[in-house]
Each structure stands twice: as C-alpha cells, then as structure tokens.
Amino acid sequence: MRGFKDLVIDPWGAFSYKPAFRAAAEGRTTRLPVPTASSWVPEPERRRLAAYTVLAAYDSNQAAILLGEDGDDRREYGDASLVVDQTLSHMLGETQQIVIEGAEDSTAAQGREALLRDWAQAEHLRMRMQHAERTAVLLGDTVYLLAWSRTKGRPVLKTFDPGFYFPVLPDGALDADAYPERVHLAWEVPEDPSTGRKGTLRRVTYELGPIEDSGWRTYPWSSRPSDITCYLTDAEWDLDQVDRIGNIDALSLARARFRTNADGDVLNRLDLQLDFVPVIHVPNTVNGPEHYGQSSLLSVAQLLDDLAAADTDSQRASATTGSPIIGLSGARLPVDRRTGNPLPVEVEPGMVWPLGDNGQLSTVDTSAQLAELRAYVDALRDRLSVVTRLPASVMGTVRPSEVPSGYALQLSFGPLDAMVRSMRLAREAKYPLLLKMVQRLYQLGGVLPPGDNPRATIAFGAYLPADLSAALDLVVRGVQGGVLSLETGVRFLVEAGFPIEDAALEVERIRASASSSAPTQAANSTAEKEGSGQAA
C-alpha cells in the first residue's frame, strides 16, 4: 500500500497534482491566499477552500502561477471562463419563471404565483441567480440567504460565496440531503493600517434549538405546536485573539463582540421565530453522499494546463515565423567606432547587406512547427469539447454552415442534453425549498394567511435550438384533435422558446379571444346561408 497514503478521493481530488493545492490543503505556507493550519478553518475544509481558489485562478486567467511559474510568459486565452459561461447559459435556459402547480385552474394559486413573481422582480432574482449559479458552475457550490425585512415588508435575498459557508453536518450523515441544523457564515476582514483597524473574524451563525421561553409555539404554516426555533448570532473577534487551536465551530464567545441589527436588537442568539435555517446551499452536481458539489472545470484542469502550454508554445513559434532568425556571413556590418565591436543588426524592410564573394544569408523556417502546434491546439480543444460535454458548435469552433444537417447538429447535443438534465436535477429540490421559505416569511410578516403553502418552483426554459414553426403546428393539431389540453399546449410552447411570460394568463387570453370571436363566426355563417338561399 506504499504510496496510497497520499491518495485522497473527494470532490477536489483532481487538483492533487498541483503542489500549491497540496500545500494549502495540508496547512503549509503557500502562494495561495487561503488560511493555513494555524487558523480557525477546520482541517477538512482546507481542501475545499484551496480548490475554490485554484478554480477562481483558472477563471481569471491566472492559473500559471499555480504551476510554480511567474506567469509573465504564459498564455491563457479564457478557455476556462468560456466553459463556465456556456455551461451556465445552457443550464439556466432562456428563461427562469416561477410557477405553481395547478395555477391554471385556481384563482388562489394564481394570486400566490403573482405575489412570488412580484417578489422575484423586487429582489432581482434573475440577476442574483445568474451570479449565484455561475459561482456554482465554477466552484461547485453556491449559497442563498433569506431574511425578513420590516422596512421593505418582504423577504430579502442575498447570495454568499461558498468559501464563507461552514455547515455543521449531522453526525453519521451519509446522504447529501441531510440538512444541517447549525450553519456558520464566516470570513476574515483584513486590517487597515491607515485607520488602525485590526484584522477581525466575523461569524454569522444560524442554529436550530429548543424554544427557551414558552417551550412551544405554533407557526403559521403548521397546525401542530413546535418546540424548535432558529437562533441568529452575529459576532466578531480580533484575529490576534482567536483561539488558534479551535475551529470555527468551537470559538469562545467570551472575547466576541456582538453586532446589532437595524432595530437595535443585539444579535446574540436572537430568536428569529422560524423553525428552519433560512440558508439554502445549492450544489452544482448530484454527488450522492457528498454534501458539496463538483465544479464543471474540475475534470478538465490538466487539459486546460496543456492547452495553455500549447498556446504559449504556439505564440513563441509564431514570433520566430513572423520575425525569422537570420544568419549572415561575409557581410560588412556596422562597427562601434569607440570599441570596434559590431553593432546589433536589425531586420527592416528594404534593408540591403553587401556580402563578400563567399558571403551567405540563411534563415530558420519554423512555419512547419507552427502548423503542428496549431493542429495540436485544435486537438486539445476537441478533447475539451468532449470532456466538458459542450459541442463544438456551442464552444464556437464550428460554423453553422459546416454542419452537414440539422439532424446531425441535433445528435451533437446529446451529451449536452444529458449534462443539463443532471445539473437541473441537482437543483430540483433547492429552488422549491427557497420559495417555500419565502412564502413562510410572508406568513410570518402577516402578508399571507396561515395554512399550507402550495409547491412553487422555478422552471428553466429551453436551452437547445428549436423549430418554432414545427412546435406551433404540433400544438395546434394536438389541441384541435383533443389529444392535448390548452394548458399543456401553452406550456409546450413556453418550453419551446416562445415569448410567453405567464402561461396561465396566456390560456385566459386565448379562451377570451375564442369566446368573443364565436358570435361573430356564427353571424357570418348565418349570413352566408341566407345569401345562398336568396341567390337560389
């Protein structure tokens, strides 16, 4: 078993070949800006934070420094960022719409759907989702935080970097669905020498625990009494006073300073009147027993390194091809009159060198090597397309005119379709959970009546090119033939990419238009019959 002691299989094991990652994960001094072993970060979390930093370096074209190089001569042309952006675009689809099951036939559900959509617009949900989901695709995880705002009269939504997220998972949790009952959001605030402010550690903690005063409470969303509530603690410590032996979950509150909210409440186990932790962790992938997800770049890290190296070599070869190396013999070169040494010779258009009888001029032709390097770069990009499951047409390396047929193009989207369905499956339970919390906060604020809340979710739109005319023809024939309901037909059009913002409202408009046109059609038919009789 010698050698297997260094084998660690976890969501970030693909970075084990990087010395900087291994050093940061082991707590040794490294060039990565992550806390070391002597800090408050728990040992199991170091690998995760180190991996987040490595992935961010790839996204910002700074991965060369992780290979032990200065990076001044390293070429990185944004391939990692392209993979992240294209994956994000197809995962989210063209639209993101809040829907409630059965809203087409229920006035109450339609009102609830309108309330959630108004909330989403007020909280810029689509913009926040773009930011949060890009973080999830890049780093493997993202975090949402909800809170009730008395000033705004609605729940407010924030997104957090997953590097600030430290859940205390239940002991023996073997399932990613095991919801933590204690969650820390923690980060360091660097010192500011100009103001004399010390470096601090801030920790915001949400924790479920027994109700301390009355012992029982009935929440608006449940008819059964509960003895559980959620406590909020927001504290900070000076970094030089943080217990270096303990971790984020074992910090002593004796030296902590507690913050206050806008209402003047001291945030030291403040009772939020909730029986849930208003923090939603969204993983990028389905990982079974793993709580954290995997980045879409993780499996192609070495491929991105090879592509950057090939681009660098190609750039160097192009320099010698454009400005070839020239050898001269038997030429009269200019001489420095003071030292008698030959002056440097520069190649310029129109320059003439007088050569002697046996003089020679030769150049080094590197165009063949440049062509080979470019072919190698193309091969690496093809491999990148295969491994990331992003077709060449999505990566922008194939022109639409080069595709042999639409059917061939559709077949090329097979791996992408499987990847998107898997990524959406990982989010299938998360966004309904977020909207459930939003409805419960509205109930807590008195905006919604007590009782059970309908299931709401966020429907992602189409992400593949569709034949809109064929989809419309299919729906028309299906509805007229009685094999499709009008509601199903409208939802099919929404999924195909038609600009329908509200499926329920669109159904009402179609029915209203049909009912108003029915008398006109009947009158026209009667007039035609009467005209026929008179003519006869």
C-alpha positions as CSV (number, residue, x, y, z in Angstrom):
1,M,0.0,0.0,0.0
2,R,3.0,2.3,-0.2
3,G,2.1,5.5,-2.0
4,F,-1.6,5.2,-1.4
5,K,-1.4,7.3,1.8
6,D,-1.4,10.4,-0.5
7,L,-4.5,9.3,-2.4
8,V,-7.5,11.4,-1.2
9,I,-10.8,10.8,-3.0
10,D,-13.2,13.7,-2.5
11,P,-14.8,16.3,-4.7
12,W,-11.5,18.1,-5.1
13,G,-9.1,15.2,-5.6
14,A,-8.5,16.1,-9.2
15,F,-6.3,19.0,-8.0
16,S,-3.9,16.7,-6.1
17,Y,-1.3,17.1,-8.9
18,K,-0.8,20.8,-8.1
19,P,1.9,21.4,-5.4
20,A,0.2,24.7,-4.4
21,F,-3.1,22.9,-3.7
22,R,-1.5,20.2,-1.7
23,A,0.5,22.7,0.4
24,A,-2.7,24.7,1.2
25,A,-4.7,21.6,2.0
26,E,-2.0,20.4,4.4
27,G,-1.8,23.8,6.1
28,R,1.7,24.6,4.8
29,T,2.8,28.1,3.6
30,T,1.8,28.6,0.0
31,R,1.2,31.3,-2.5
32,L,-2.5,30.6,-2.5
33,P,-4.4,33.2,-0.4
34,V,-6.1,30.7,1.9
35,P,-5.9,30.3,5.7
36,T,-3.2,28.0,7.0
37,A,-3.3,25.2,9.6
38,S,-2.9,27.6,12.5
39,S,-6.1,29.4,11.7
40,W,-9.8,28.9,12.6
41,V,-10.6,26.9,9.5
42,P,-11.4,23.2,10.2
43,E,-8.9,20.8,8.7
44,P,-11.4,19.0,6.4
45,E,-12.4,22.4,5.0
46,R,-8.9,23.4,3.9
47,R,-9.0,21.3,0.7
48,R,-12.3,22.9,-0.3
49,L,-11.1,26.5,0.2
50,A,-7.9,25.7,-1.6
51,A,-9.9,24.2,-4.5
52,Y,-12.1,27.3,-4.7
53,T,-9.0,29.5,-5.0
54,V,-7.5,27.3,-7.7
55,L,-10.7,27.4,-9.7
56,A,-11.0,31.2,-9.4
57,A,-7.4,31.4,-10.7
58,Y,-8.4,29.4,-13.8
59,D,-11.5,31.7,-14.4
60,S,-9.4,34.9,-14.2
61,N,-6.5,33.6,-16.4
62,Q,-4.1,33.4,-13.5
63,A,-3.6,29.6,-13.3
64,A,0.0,29.8,-14.5
65,I,1.2,30.9,-11.1
66,L,-0.1,27.7,-9.6
67,L,2.4,25.7,-11.6
68,G,5.4,27.3,-9.9
69,E,6.0,29.8,-12.7
70,D,5.9,33.6,-12.7
71,G,3.3,33.5,-15.4
72,D,4.7,36.5,-17.3
73,D,5.2,34.5,-20.5
74,R,2.2,32.1,-20.0
75,R,-0.7,32.5,-22.4
76,E,-4.2,31.9,-21.1
77,Y,-6.9,32.8,-23.5
78,G,-10.1,32.4,-21.5
79,D,-11.0,28.8,-22.3
80,A,-11.9,28.1,-18.6
81,S,-14.2,31.2,-18.5
82,L,-15.8,30.1,-21.8
83,V,-16.6,26.7,-20.4
84,V,-18.2,28.1,-17.3
85,D,-20.3,30.7,-19.2
86,Q,-21.5,28.3,-21.8
87,T,-22.4,25.7,-19.2
88,L,-24.2,28.3,-17.2
89,S,-26.2,29.6,-20.2
90,H,-27.5,26.2,-21.1
91,M,-28.2,25.1,-17.6
92,L,-30.4,28.2,-16.9
93,G,-32.0,28.2,-20.3
94,E,-33.5,31.2,-22.0
95,T,-36.0,32.0,-19.2
96,Q,-36.4,31.4,-15.4
97,Q,-40.0,31.5,-14.4
98,I,-41.8,31.0,-11.1
99,V,-44.7,28.5,-11.5
100,I,-47.2,27.0,-9.1
101,E,-48.7,23.6,-9.9
102,G,-52.4,24.0,-10.8
103,A,-52.3,27.8,-11.2
104,E,-54.2,27.5,-14.5
105,D,-57.4,26.4,-12.7
106,S,-57.1,28.0,-9.3
107,T,-57.6,31.7,-8.6
108,A,-55.8,31.5,-5.2
109,A,-52.8,29.8,-6.8
110,Q,-52.7,32.4,-9.5
111,G,-52.6,35.1,-6.8
112,R,-49.8,33.3,-4.9
113,E,-47.9,33.0,-8.2
114,A,-48.3,36.7,-8.9
115,L,-47.0,37.5,-5.4
116,L,-43.9,35.4,-5.8
117,R,-43.2,36.9,-9.2
118,D,-43.5,40.4,-7.8
119,W,-41.2,39.4,-5.0
120,A,-38.7,38.0,-7.6
121,Q,-38.8,41.2,-9.6
122,A,-38.3,43.4,-6.5
123,E,-35.4,41.2,-5.3
124,H,-33.8,41.0,-8.8
125,L,-34.0,37.2,-8.5
126,R,-32.9,36.5,-12.1
127,M,-29.8,38.7,-11.7
128,R,-28.9,37.1,-8.4
129,M,-29.5,33.6,-9.9
130,Q,-27.0,34.4,-12.7
131,H,-24.4,35.4,-10.2
132,A,-25.1,32.6,-7.8
133,E,-25.3,29.9,-10.4
134,R,-22.2,31.0,-12.1
135,T,-20.4,30.6,-8.8
136,A,-21.9,27.1,-8.5
137,V,-20.8,26.1,-12.0
138,L,-17.3,27.5,-11.4
139,L,-16.7,26.4,-7.8
140,G,-19.2,23.6,-7.4
141,D,-21.4,25.3,-4.8
142,T,-23.4,28.4,-4.1
143,V,-25.4,29.7,-1.1
144,Y,-28.6,31.8,-0.7
145,L,-29.6,33.6,2.5
146,L,-33.2,34.8,3.2
147,A,-34.3,37.2,5.9
148,W,-37.5,39.2,6.7
149,S,-37.2,43.0,6.2
150,R,-39.6,45.0,8.3
151,T,-38.6,48.1,6.3
152,K,-39.4,46.6,2.9
153,G,-42.2,44.4,4.1
154,R,-40.9,41.4,2.2
155,P,-38.2,38.7,2.4
156,V,-34.8,39.9,1.2
157,L,-32.4,37.6,-0.7
158,K,-28.6,37.6,-0.6
159,T,-26.1,35.3,-2.2
160,F,-22.9,34.2,-0.5
161,D,-19.6,32.9,-1.7
162,P,-19.4,29.2,-0.8
163,G,-15.9,29.9,0.7
164,F,-17.8,31.6,3.6
165,Y,-20.1,28.6,4.1
166,F,-19.3,26.3,7.0
167,P,-22.2,23.9,7.8
168,V,-22.1,21.6,10.8
169,L,-23.3,18.4,9.3
170,P,-25.2,15.8,11.4
171,D,-23.0,13.1,12.8
172,G,-23.1,10.0,10.6
173,A,-24.8,11.8,7.7
174,L,-24.5,9.6,4.7
175,D,-26.8,11.5,2.5
176,A,-26.4,14.9,0.8
177,D,-30.0,15.7,1.7
178,A,-29.2,15.7,5.5
179,Y,-30.0,19.3,6.3
180,P,-27.6,20.9,8.8
181,E,-29.1,22.3,11.9
182,R,-26.2,24.7,12.5
183,V,-24.6,26.8,9.8
184,H,-21.8,29.3,10.0
185,L,-21.1,32.1,7.5
186,A,-17.6,33.2,8.4
187,W,-14.9,35.4,6.8
188,E,-11.9,37.4,7.7
189,V,-11.8,41.2,7.4
190,P,-8.2,42.4,6.8
191,E,-6.6,45.0,8.9
192,D,-6.5,48.6,7.8
193,P,-3.2,50.3,8.8
194,S,-4.5,53.7,7.7
195,T,-7.3,53.7,10.2
196,G,-5.6,51.5,12.8
197,R,-8.4,48.8,12.5
198,K,-7.3,45.4,13.4
199,G,-7.9,42.3,11.4
200,T,-11.1,40.6,12.5
201,L,-13.0,37.3,12.1
202,R,-16.8,37.6,11.6
203,R,-19.1,34.7,12.1
204,V,-22.8,34.7,11.5
205,T,-24.4,31.6,12.9
206,Y,-27.9,30.1,12.3
207,E,-28.8,27.3,14.7
208,L,-31.9,25.3,15.5
209,G,-32.6,24.8,19.2
210,P,-35.4,24.4,21.7
211,I,-37.6,27.4,22.5
212,E,-36.3,28.9,25.7
213,D,-39.3,31.0,27.0
214,S,-42.7,29.4,26.4
215,G,-41.4,26.0,25.3
216,W,-43.9,25.6,22.5
217,R,-45.1,27.7,19.6
218,T,-47.5,27.2,16.7
219,Y,-46.1,28.6,13.4
220,P,-48.4,30.0,10.7
221,W,-47.5,27.3,8.2
222,S,-48.3,24.4,10.5
223,S,-51.2,23.4,12.8
224,R,-49.0,21.4,15.1
225,P,-47.1,23.0,18.0
226,S,-43.3,23.0,17.8
227,D,-40.6,23.4,20.4
228,I,-37.9,24.3,17.8
229,T,-36.8,27.8,16.7
230,C,-33.9,29.3,14.9
231,Y,-31.4,31.5,16.7
232,L,-29.2,34.1,15.0
233,T,-25.8,35.1,16.4
234,D,-23.6,37.7,14.6
235,A,-20.2,38.1,16.3
236,E,-16.7,39.1,15.5
237,W,-13.2,38.5,17.1
238,D,-9.9,40.2,16.7
239,L,-7.7,37.8,14.7
240,D,-4.9,38.0,17.2
241,Q,-7.2,36.8,19.9
242,V,-8.8,33.9,18.0
243,D,-8.0,30.6,19.6
244,R,-5.6,29.1,17.1
245,I,-6.2,25.5,18.3
246,G,-10.0,25.6,17.9
247,N,-12.0,25.8,14.7
248,I,-14.9,27.9,13.5
249,D,-17.5,25.9,15.5
250,A,-15.6,26.0,18.8
251,L,-14.7,29.7,19.1
252,S,-15.2,31.1,22.6
253,L,-17.8,33.8,22.9
254,A,-16.0,35.3,25.9
255,R,-13.9,37.6,23.7
256,A,-16.6,38.1,21.0
257,R,-18.2,41.4,20.1
258,F,-21.9,41.0,19.1
259,R,-23.4,43.1,16.3
260,T,-26.9,44.7,16.3
261,N,-29.5,44.8,13.6
262,A,-31.4,47.8,12.2
263,D,-34.0,47.5,15.0
264,G,-31.3,47.7,17.7
265,D,-31.5,44.1,18.7
266,V,-28.3,42.5,19.9
267,L,-27.6,39.5,17.7
268,N,-26.7,37.0,20.4
269,R,-29.0,34.1,20.0
270,L,-31.8,36.2,18.6
271,D,-35.0,34.2,18.2
272,L,-36.0,34.5,14.5
273,Q,-39.4,32.9,15.1
274,L,-38.6,30.3,12.5
275,D,-38.4,26.5,12.7
276,F,-35.9,26.3,9.8
277,V,-32.5,27.6,8.9
278,P,-33.0,30.3,6.1
279,V,-29.8,29.2,4.3
280,I,-30.1,27.3,1.0
281,H,-27.0,25.5,-0.2
282,V,-27.1,24.6,-4.0
283,P,-24.6,22.1,-5.3
284,N,-23.6,22.1,-8.9
285,T,-23.9,18.3,-9.3
286,V,-25.6,15.2,-7.9
287,N,-22.9,13.7,-5.6
288,G,-24.9,11.1,-3.5
289,P,-23.3,11.1,0.0
290,E,-21.2,14.2,-0.6
291,H,-22.7,17.5,0.7
292,Y,-20.7,19.6,-1.7
293,G,-20.9,19.7,-5.5
294,Q,-18.2,19.5,-8.2
295,S,-17.0,22.3,-10.4
296,S,-17.6,22.0,-14.1
297,L,-13.9,22.7,-14.6
298,L,-12.6,20.0,-12.2
299,S,-12.3,17.2,-14.7
300,V,-10.5,19.4,-17.3
301,A,-8.0,21.1,-15.1
302,Q,-5.0,19.3,-16.6
303,L,-6.4,19.7,-20.1
304,L,-6.6,23.5,-19.5
305,D,-3.0,23.4,-18.4
306,D,-2.0,21.6,-21.6
307,L,-4.0,24.0,-23.7
308,A,-2.3,27.0,-22.1
309,A,1.1,25.4,-22.6
310,A,0.3,24.7,-26.3
311,D,-1.0,28.3,-26.8
312,T,2.3,29.6,-25.2
313,D,4.4,27.4,-27.5
314,S,2.4,28.4,-30.5
315,Q,2.8,32.1,-29.7
316,R,6.6,31.6,-29.4
317,A,6.7,29.8,-32.7
318,S,4.7,32.5,-34.4
319,A,7.2,35.1,-33.2
320,T,10.1,33.3,-34.9
321,T,8.0,32.7,-38.0
322,G,7.0,36.3,-38.4
323,S,10.5,37.5,-37.5
324,P,12.7,34.7,-38.6
325,I,16.2,34.0,-37.2
326,I,18.8,35.2,-39.8
327,G,22.4,34.1,-40.1
328,L,24.9,36.2,-42.0
329,S,28.5,35.5,-43.1
330,G,30.8,37.6,-45.2
331,A,28.8,40.8,-44.7
332,R,30.1,44.2,-43.9
333,L,28.3,45.1,-40.6
334,P,28.4,48.5,-38.9
335,V,31.0,48.8,-36.2
336,D,31.1,50.8,-33.0
337,R,34.0,53.3,-33.6
338,R,34.9,53.5,-29.9
339,T,35.0,49.8,-29.1
340,G,35.4,48.3,-32.6
341,N,32.7,45.7,-31.8
342,P,29.9,45.0,-34.4
343,L,26.7,46.8,-33.7
344,P,23.4,44.9,-33.3
345,V,21.8,44.3,-36.7
346,E,18.0,44.9,-37.0
347,V,16.0,43.5,-39.8
348,E,13.9,46.1,-41.6
349,P,12.0,46.2,-44.9
350,G,14.2,47.4,-47.8
351,M,17.5,46.8,-45.9
352,V,20.4,45.8,-48.1
353,W,23.5,43.9,-46.8
354,P,26.5,43.9,-49.0
355,L,28.0,40.4,-49.0
356,G,31.5,39.3,-49.9
357,D,32.4,36.7,-52.5
358,N,31.7,33.8,-50.2
359,G,29.0,35.6,-48.1
360,Q,25.8,33.8,-47.2
361,L,22.4,34.6,-45.8
362,S,20.3,31.9,-44.2
363,T,17.0,31.9,-42.3
364,V,15.4,29.4,-39.9
365,D,12.0,28.5,-41.1
366,T,9.7,27.5,-38.2
367,S,6.4,27.6,-40.1
368,A,6.1,23.8,-40.1
369,Q,6.4,23.6,-36.3
370,L,3.9,26.4,-36.0
371,A,1.4,24.5,-38.1
372,E,1.9,21.4,-36.0
373,L,1.4,23.4,-32.8
374,R,-1.8,24.8,-34.2
375,A,-3.1,21.4,-35.1
376,Y,-2.2,20.2,-31.5
377,V,-4.2,23.2,-30.1
378,D,-7.2,22.2,-32.2
379,A,-6.9,18.6,-31.0
380,L,-6.8,19.8,-27.4
381,R,-9.9,21.9,-28.0
382,D,-11.7,19.0,-29.5
383,R,-10.8,17.0,-26.4
384,L,-12.0,19.9,-24.2
385,S,-15.4,19.8,-26.0
386,V,-15.7,16.1,-25.5
387,V,-14.8,16.1,-21.8
388,T,-17.0,19.1,-20.9
389,R,-19.8,17.8,-23.0
390,L,-20.1,21.1,-24.8
391,P,-20.4,20.5,-28.6
392,A,-18.1,22.3,-30.9
393,S,-21.0,24.4,-32.1
394,V,-21.6,25.6,-28.5
395,M,-17.9,26.3,-28.0
396,G,-17.8,28.4,-31.2
397,T,-15.3,26.3,-33.0
398,V,-17.7,25.1,-35.7
399,R,-19.6,27.4,-38.1
400,P,-23.3,26.6,-38.6
401,S,-22.7,26.3,-42.4
402,E,-20.2,23.5,-41.7
403,V,-22.8,21.3,-40.1
404,P,-23.9,18.6,-42.6
405,S,-27.6,18.6,-41.5
406,G,-29.9,19.7,-38.8
407,Y,-30.3,16.1,-37.6
408,A,-26.5,15.8,-37.3
409,L,-26.5,19.0,-35.2
410,Q,-29.3,17.7,-33.0
411,L,-27.3,14.5,-32.4
412,S,-24.3,16.5,-31.3
413,F,-26.3,18.0,-28.5
414,G,-26.9,14.6,-26.9
415,P,-24.1,14.8,-24.3
416,L,-25.0,18.5,-23.5
417,D,-28.7,17.4,-23.0
418,A,-27.7,14.7,-20.5
419,M,-25.4,17.1,-18.6
420,V,-28.1,19.9,-18.4
421,R,-30.7,17.4,-17.2
422,S,-28.3,16.1,-14.5
423,M,-27.4,19.7,-13.3
424,R,-31.1,20.7,-13.2
425,L,-31.8,17.5,-11.2
426,A,-29.3,18.7,-8.6
427,R,-31.3,21.9,-8.2
428,E,-34.8,20.2,-8.4
429,A,-35.3,20.3,-4.6
430,K,-33.4,23.5,-3.8
431,Y,-35.4,26.2,-5.6
432,P,-38.8,24.8,-4.3
433,L,-37.2,25.0,-0.8
434,L,-36.2,28.6,-1.4
435,L,-39.7,29.6,-2.5
436,K,-41.2,27.6,0.4
437,M,-39.1,29.7,2.8
438,V,-40.2,32.9,1.0
439,Q,-43.9,32.0,1.5
440,R,-43.3,31.2,5.2
441,L,-41.6,34.5,5.7
442,Y,-44.5,36.3,4.1
443,Q,-46.8,34.4,6.5
444,L,-44.6,35.4,9.4
445,G,-44.9,39.0,8.3
446,G,-48.7,38.8,8.1
447,V,-48.8,39.2,4.3
448,L,-50.0,35.7,3.6
449,P,-52.7,33.9,5.6
450,P,-51.8,30.9,7.8
451,G,-52.0,27.4,6.4
452,D,-50.2,25.1,4.0
453,N,-48.4,26.7,1.1
454,P,-48.6,25.4,-2.5
455,R,-45.5,24.0,-4.1
456,A,-43.7,26.6,-6.1
457,T,-40.7,26.1,-8.2
458,I,-38.5,27.9,-10.8
459,A,-38.9,26.5,-14.3
460,F,-35.9,26.8,-16.5
461,G,-36.5,27.5,-20.2
462,A,-35.4,25.8,-23.3
463,Y,-31.6,25.7,-24.0
464,L,-31.4,23.9,-27.3
465,P,-32.3,25.5,-30.7
466,A,-35.9,24.5,-31.6
467,D,-38.0,24.6,-34.7
468,L,-40.7,27.1,-33.5
469,S,-42.9,26.6,-36.5
470,A,-42.9,22.8,-36.1
471,A,-43.7,23.2,-32.4
472,L,-46.6,25.6,-33.0
473,D,-48.0,23.3,-35.7
474,L,-47.8,20.3,-33.3
475,V,-49.6,22.2,-30.5
476,V,-52.4,23.4,-32.9
477,R,-53.0,20.0,-34.2
478,G,-52.9,18.4,-30.8
479,V,-55.3,20.9,-29.2
480,Q,-57.7,20.7,-32.2
481,G,-57.6,16.9,-32.2
482,G,-58.4,16.7,-28.5
483,V,-55.2,14.9,-27.5
484,L,-53.6,17.9,-25.8
485,S,-55.3,20.3,-23.4
486,L,-54.9,24.0,-24.0
487,E,-52.8,24.4,-20.8
488,T,-50.4,21.6,-21.8
489,G,-50.1,23.1,-25.3
490,V,-49.2,26.6,-23.9
491,R,-46.6,25.1,-21.5
492,F,-45.2,23.2,-24.5
493,L,-44.8,26.5,-26.4
494,V,-43.1,28.0,-23.3
495,E,-40.6,25.2,-23.2
496,A,-40.0,25.5,-27.0
497,G,-38.9,29.1,-26.5
498,F,-42.0,31.2,-27.3
499,P,-42.0,34.6,-25.5
500,I,-44.9,33.7,-23.2
501,E,-44.3,35.3,-19.8
502,D,-47.3,33.9,-18.0
503,A,-48.8,30.5,-19.1
504,A,-52.0,30.9,-17.1
505,L,-52.6,34.4,-18.4
506,E,-52.0,33.3,-21.9
507,V,-54.6,30.5,-21.6
508,E,-57.1,33.1,-20.3
509,R,-56.4,35.3,-23.3
510,I,-56.8,32.5,-25.8
511,R,-60.1,31.5,-24.2
512,A,-61.4,35.0,-24.1
513,S,-60.4,35.6,-27.7
514,A,-62.1,32.4,-28.7
515,S,-65.4,33.2,-26.8
516,S,-65.5,36.8,-28.3
517,S,-65.0,35.6,-31.8
518,A,-67.6,32.8,-31.6
519,P,-70.7,35.1,-32.0
520,T,-69.0,36.8,-35.0
521,Q,-68.3,33.5,-36.6
522,A,-71.9,32.3,-36.0
523,A,-73.3,35.5,-37.5
524,N,-71.0,35.2,-40.6
525,S,-72.1,31.6,-41.1
526,T,-75.8,32.6,-40.9
527,A,-75.3,35.4,-43.4
528,E,-73.6,33.1,-45.8
529,K,-76.5,30.7,-45.6
530,E,-79.1,33.4,-46.1
531,G,-77.2,34.8,-49.1
532,S,-77.0,31.3,-50.6
533,G,-80.8,30.9,-50.3
534,Q,-81.6,34.3,-51.9
535,A,-79.3,33.5,-54.8
536,A,-81.0,30.2,-55.3
